[in-house]
Amino acid sequence: MVHRAASLANLDLATLSERLGKRCREKGVSVTTAESCTGGGVARVITAVAGSSDYFETGYVTYSNAAKTRLLGVSESLLAEHGAVSREVVEAMVAGACRESGAQLGVAVSGVAGPDGGTPDKPVGTVWLAWGNERQQQAECFRFPGDRRGVRERAVRESIVGLIRYLETV
């Protein structure tokens, strides 16, 4: 697994997206995205591959908390208790995206891309990602350095890498 992870680190986004598509076809799964700070960037990279309609179901851009609730069913109380940039919320986002779309696999992204909006607990560059489905999710917090563009690019990249890794475990 370490060798595979290291090999993913050196691949460009187009190659990663092609690899994701190949894995989705092999496993017979469809993918959905639920994005906040990346604003559809993950879906853009996935659908840049010809034939991605074979496995890409839909993408949700849920930038506001109201959209997270309305489109994905994330509870207002969960958002109030933990904040949008949290493990609990991205897990609820990916579960909701899979439930609403019928996809077997999803990724959710929520973070503080900057340049403003950070707090001592969640500084600029804090991004939570979750991968999984309606029943099971795994989440990870990242602290990406750089400006808004760099944070968003890194979040997109880690989203795709995480989907590939998740598919290797199922």
C-alpha angles and dihedrals in degrees: 000000000000091000092052092047091050091049091053091054092065098049125100121236095258092054092045090051091049090050090050090052092050091051092047091052092047092050095038094233133139123219135219132184132214109192136180115159094023092057096211096322094127092052089047092056094045093049093046086081115089110244095025088131085078090071111007110094106177144317128229121203103198102172096156127057088238090058091049088055098040100043103028104026095241105164119244089226092056090051092047094048100043106016126235093280099065144102092249095054098046090048089052090046095054092044090050094046091052092045094049097042101036091232118148094218135033146169128214127197130192126161152131105266095174157162083176134012100068124132131193089262095041109027124185107289095040109132128172118203128186130188128188141069140279093293105034133031139171122200137193134189120222131190106206120192123219140049128319093276092049093048091051093047092050091048091052091049094049090047091058094042089050092052090053092048092047090053089053089060098051 
